Amino acid sequence: MPKINYIFKWGGQITLIAEREKENKYKISKLAEITESEIKGNRELVVDNARGVSESIETSVTFADQIEYLHEALKSEAAVIVSSYEICEQVESDLKAEKTFLLTDHPRRVYAKIADILTPRPYENKEISERAVVDQSSKLGKNLSIHPGVVIAENVQIGDNSIIAPGVIIGPDVKIGENCLLHPGVIIERDTIIENDVIIQSGAVIGSDGFGFATDESGHHKIPQQGNVIIESKVEIGANVTIDRGASGPTIIKQGTKLDNLIQIGHNVEVGEESLLVAQSGIAGSTTLGRRVTLGGQAGVVGHIKLADNTIAAARAMVTSRTNAGDFISGAPAQIHRDALKEQAYLRRLPKYIERIKELEKRITELEK
C-alpha cells in the first residue's frame, strides 16, 4: 500500500500524491561493504533508517564522532552505531556488547553515505502527472517523477530517474541529466544545461538575465544576455539561489560544488570544483573561483578577479583582489587573515593612542613656551 506523503491543491481540487515505499532495508554486512567500514557485532542485522541519537529507534543507524556522543548513543534505542576505532576503544561500557558497530576513520562521512542510502528521495513517485504541462517536443527519460503544476517548454531533455516537484518551470532548450531533483518552485531558464545528480532546492532561479547595462548621459541601456548556465554533476544549489546566465558564453558551476541558501552568482562567473559557498554570499560578474574555494556567510567578491584553489574567505569578507593558493582572508577589504587580526587589534587600541597623542601634544606645547 503506498504511503500518502502530502496533499497538493490544484485548480480547486485536492490531489493526494502517493510516495512509493522505497526498498530501504539493508543488512549491516551490505552497508559495511558499500562504505568500506568494519563490522563489530551482528553482521545479519537489518536496518531501515538513519537518525540522530535522540530520534533513533530499534532499526536505526546512528553515529558518534566524539566520546560523549558515544556514551549517549550506547543508551539510545539505535541498533547500529557508526564510530571511529579510536573512540570505540576509549569507551568502557557494558552497553557496548548490546550494540553493533560500523568502525571507520571517517564516521561522519560513512554515516552520511548510509543516511543517503536509507532515506527515500522526496517527491519520487515515478509518474508523470496529467496536471503537468509538457510540450510534445520534449524528450523524457525513464522512471521520471513529474508533479502537478510543472511546466516544461519546447525541446527540453530530462534524463532517467529525475524528479521534478510541483510548480517547477523549465524553459525551452534546457537539458537536465539523470538522477536530478528539482524541489518545488524552481525556475530553470532557457538553454540551461544541468548534468547528472544535481539537487536544486525550492525557489532557486537558474539562468535569469545578468546585470549588464551600458550607461551614458541618456540612461542605462540593457546589454542582451546571450549566454547560458552550465551546472555540472553532483552540484547542490540551496533555496532562493540566483545564478545569472552569461552575457556571452556560460556561467559555470563545476562538479561537486555546494551552494547554501540565498546566494547570488553574476554572469560569466566560474565556480571551481567542490567549492563551498555559504548563505548570502555573492559573486560579481566574470570572476573565477578555483577548486575548493570556500566563501563564508555574507562574503562578497568583486567582478573580474580570480580566487586561487583552496582560498578561504571568512564571513563578511569583501574580496577585491586576486588571491594565491591556500590564502585565508578576511576583512573589508579582505586581506590575509592574520594581518586583518593585527589591524583589528590596533583599531581597538586607537582611543588610547589618541589620548596619548593629545597628552604628548600638550607637553610639547608647554615645552615650547
N, C-alpha and C positions, 0 to 999 in steps of 0.2 A: 504494500500500500504506500503510495507516495506521500511524503510529508508536505503539508502546506507551509510554505516558507514566508509568504507575505501576501497582502491584498493590494491590488492595483485598480484604481478607479479611472475609467476611460469612457468619455462620451456619456456620462451619466449612469453607466453600468458598472457593476462590481465584477472584476475578474479575479478568480483565485489562481495564483501561479504556483504550480507544484514543483518542488525541488526533488529530483530523484535521489533516493538514498544512495550515497556513494559506498562502494565496496572499500571500506577503510579499516577493516580488521586485519591486523598483521601479527604474525609471530615475532617474538623478540629476535629469534635467530635471523629472520629476514631483515629486520631493521638494522641489526648489527652488521650484516653483510653490506647493506646499502651505505651505511655511514662509516664503515671500516672501524668499528669500535669493538671492545671486548666485553663479553657477557660474563657476569659473575652472579650465578643463580640459576633460575628456571628457564632453560632455553625454549621450552614449549609454550611458555606463557603467551597469551593473546591479548593485545590491547587495541583500543579503537579511538583514543583521543589523547591529546597532549594539552596539559593545563598547568597553571601555576600551582604552587604548593597548597594554598588555602582552598582552591577550587577543585582539587583533584578528587576523583572517585576511584573505585576499586579496579577499573580498567584503564586508568590513566598512566601516561608517562609524564614525569615532571623532571626538573633539573635543579642542581645545586652547584654553583661555582665558587662558593665560599663556605667555610666551616660552619658558621652559624646557620646558614641556609640548609646545610645537610642535616643538622640536628632537627630542624623543623620538618624537612622532607621525610625523615625517618618516622616522625609522629603522624604524618599525613596518611590518607587512605590510598595514595598512589601505589600502584603495583611495581612500577619501574622508576628508578632514579638515574638520570644521566649526570655523571660527575667525573671528576678527574682522578687519576691514580693517586696523586699526592694527597688530595683532600680526603679521599676514602680511607687511606692508610692512617691518617692522623686521628680519625674519629673512632673512639672505642665506645661501642654501644651494643647491647644485646638485641636491639631492634634491627641491626644490620642483617641478621640471619633471616628475617621475615621479608626482606625486600630483594628484588632482582636489580642488578646494576648494569648499566652500559658505561664502561670506563673508556676515557679518551683524554688526550692532551688538550682538546678543544671542546669542552662541554657545551658552551653556548652555541657554537656552530652546529654541533651534532643535534642538539635539541631543536634548533631552528629548522633543520632538514626534516627531522621526524615530524614536527608540528605541521610542516608544509604537506607532508605525505598524508597525514591523518585528518587534515582539515578540509572539508568539502569546499569546492570553488563556489563563491557566491554567484547567484543568478544562473547557474548551469541547469538547463532542462533539456537540451538537445532538440529544441523545437523552434520553428520559425512562426511567430505569431501572425495570425490573419490581420491583426491590427497594426502591424508594421507596414510602412510604405517602402517598397523595394523596387527600384527601377529594373525593368526587364533586361537591360543590357549588363547588369551586374553579374559577376562570376562568383558564386558562393561555394565554399568548400564543404566538407563533410562534417557532420556532428556539430553544427552551429547552434548556438542559443541566441535567438534574436527576439527581443521582447516587444510588447505593445508600446506605441509611441515612437519607435525608431524610424528615422527617415534615412534612406540610403539612395544617393543620387546616381546618375548615369556613370557607367564604366568603372564602377568600384569593384575591387577584388578583395575577397576575405578568405584567408586560409583556414584549414581544418581546425576544429575544436576551439574556435574563438567564441567569446561571449560578448554580446552587445546588449547592455542592460537598458531598461526603459528610458525613453527620452533622449537617446543619443542621436546626434545628427552628423551624418557623414557626407561631405561634399563630393563633387564629381572628380573622377580620375584618381581617387585615393586607393592606395594599396595597403592592405593590412595582412600581416603574416599569420602563422599558426600559433595557437595557444595564447592568444591575446585576450585581455579582459578590459573592457571599457565600462566603467561604472556609470550610474545614471547621470544624464545631463551633460555628458562630454560632447564637445563640438570639434570635429576634425574637418578643417577647411580643405579646399581643392588642392589636388596634386601632392598631398602629403604622402610620405612613404613611412610605414611603420613595420619593422621587421618582427621576428618571432619572439614570443614570451614577454611581451610588453604589457604592463599594467598601468592604466591611466585612471586616476581617481575622479570623483564627481566634480563637475564644474570646470574642468580644465578646458582651455581653448587652444588648439594647436593649429597654427598656420594663418592666424589673423595678420592683417597688414602691419608691416613695420612702421615705425615713426619716422618717416622720411619726407622732408619738405625743403623746398628752395625758397629762401626768404629774401625779399628786397623791399624797397620803399612802398611797393604796391600791395604787399601782403605775403602770406605763406602759401606756396604753390606745391600741391601734392606731387610727390615722385611715385609713379606706379611701382608697386612691389611685385616684381615678376618672377621671383624665385619660389622656393618651396621649403618644407621642413622634412628632414630625414631623422627618424628615431630608430636607432639600431637596436639589436636584440638585447633582451634581459634588462631593459631600462624600466624604472618605475617612476611615474610622474604623479605628484601629490595633488590634492584638491585645490581648485581655483588657480592652478598654474597657467601662465600665458606664455606661449612660445611664438614669436613673430616669424613669419615667412621671410626669406631673404629678399633683398631689393633686387639682386641679380645673383643667381646661384642659391645654394641651400643654406639654411640654418641646420646645424647637425648636433645631435645629442648622441654621443658614441656609446658603445656597448658597455652594459653593466652599470651605468650611471644611475644614481638615485636622487630624485628631487623631492624635497619636502613640500609642504603646502605654501601657497601664496608667494610664488616666485615669478619674477618677470625676466624673460630672456629676449633680448633685442635681435633685430635682423642680422643675418650673416654671422652670428656667434657660432663658435665651435667649442663644444664641451667635451673634453677628453675622456677616455675610457675609465670607468669605475670611479668617477668623481662623486663627491657628496656635497650637495647644496642644501643648506638648512633654511628654514622658513623665513620668508620676507627678504631674502637676498635678491639682488638684481644685477644684471649684466647688460651694459650698453652695447650698441651695435658694433659688429666687426671685430670683437675681441675673441681671442683664442685661449682656451684653458687646456693645459697639458693633461697628462694621465694622472689620475688620483689626486686631483686638486680638491681641497675642502674649503668651502665658504661658510663661515659661521652665520648665525642668525642676524638679519638686517645688514649684512655686509653688502657694499656696493662696489661695482667695478666699472670704471670709465671705459669708453669705447676705444678701439684701435690699438690695444696693447696685448701683450702675451704674458700669461702666467705659466711659469715652467712647471714641469712634473713635480708632484708631491708638495706643491705650495699649500700652506695652511694660512687662511686669513681669519683672524679672530672675529667674534661677534662685533658688529657695528664698524668694522674696518672700512675705511674709504680708500680703495685701491686706485691709485692714479698713475702708476708706472709699472713697467715690466719687473718680473722677479727672476731669481735664479732658482735652480732645482733645490727643493727642500727648504726654502725660506719659510719661516714662521713670522707673520707680520700682523701688526695691529695698529690701531690709532687712526686719526684723521688729520692730515693724510697718512696713509699707512706706511710704516717703516718696520725694520727688524724689531721683533717684539722686545728684546732686552733693551734696545735703545729707547723704545717707547716707554718702557717702565722707568728708565732713568729720567726721561723728560717729565713724566708724571710726578716723580718724586721731587724734582726741582720745582715744579709748579706748586706743589703743596707747601713748599718752604718759602715761596715767593713773598707772602706777607711779612715773614720775619726778615727777609733780605731787605724789603722796602723800609722797614723800621730801622734796620741797621744803617742803611744808606742815609736816611734822614738824620740819624744821630751823628754820623761822620760829617755830613754837610754842615751841621750846626757847629761842630767842633772846628772845622776848617774856617767857617765864618768868624768865630771868636778869635782864632789864632791870627787872622788877617787884620784884625782891628788894631 
